[in-house]
Amino acid sequence: MTPFAFSCPQEVIDDFLRFGSNTAKSRMHMIAAILPWYSENGQLSEEARSVLVRVLRREYHGGYGLVVDGVRYAAWYDDQGIRISRGNSARHAPFAETIPWNDALDRIWNLYAAGTFATNVEAVEAHSNECRDLALSLLYLYYDRTAQCRGKYLSSLDPYVGGGYPEEQAGLAEALADKDKAYAIKKDLDAFMDAYENDRSLLRWPYHNLPKIKSRFASLLVSWDSVVPQAAAELTHNPFITEDELDAAISSGSNYVGGKKRIYDYFTVNPSHTQKDKADFLKDE
């Protein structure tokens, strides 16, 4: 007799959406991405869905483990969506439930609308966080220009550079919080991106995600008065490192010679390490 496929409780799915992204400040990132579409009519258009699924897939990656009501659940993020299973592994679990990315987006949208996706502090600070993140990306872009680009493009950033980090980031973030200044900087970025399409020599290195940088202006050019308050003062969870994450870490090794063996020994020879110890160890490797 073939066992029935696992059906994940909604509470568990919601907790993975709140906590399991593996991206710092992801709830604030999602609030900032959702707001321009939510403030328009409170509903997901097809255009909004296309944009936000890309954001979601960028924010949620790797694997994650949560203990909910004393039961272990593992999640793995792949092209199809979020695979969730009971136990310590989901990536190859035969009866894992897959939450498609579109369904995950719908649920995050509904949680946000209900005021239960994030904390109220995160909802309030999402705007300033977006300004700081965008400011840093723009500064990296500014300093990566080649000689033929200087004086022609991104000159709107000139008043905010020269003091060194973190003063430059703080000054530019403050400017981005002003809609008029943000709009002027965006026009300058648009002109640069048009030129860069035809002349890749305008940048020294091609690693900048220009579409992502441009898309982040959307949340800065709408009214944040329409942000939905989030009810929670604090969100708590009980995470653990899954076998999927350990396997991925061992298979990819680390930046140092002998990394695979050290990772394996650390997790198997003395398995009593705390979750924080394990996370810190993997970050160091």
Disulfide bonds with the S-S distance in Angstrom:
none
